[in-house]
């Protein structure tokens, strides 16, 4: 696995930072890197809310392959609930 994972667990919250810089030896096939920031809050013993942000840095392969349509880095946010039965 080519990622670095740091967790800071607490009684009511979990914060996670994931850094990934995966690539192959030949830069022409390098897809890119991603960074994610995830935070969660335990609402009850059955429910949790999680929010996150991610950014994908496009690599040489994406830049070359999708240059005709103007490829760009990607950002996303999400909010989810987890209910356990």
Secondary structure, DSSP 8 states (H G I E B T S, - for coil): --EEEEEEE-SSEEEEEEEE----SSGGG--EEEEEEEEEEE-SSSEEEEEEEEEEEE-HHHHHHTGGGT---EEEEEEEEEE--
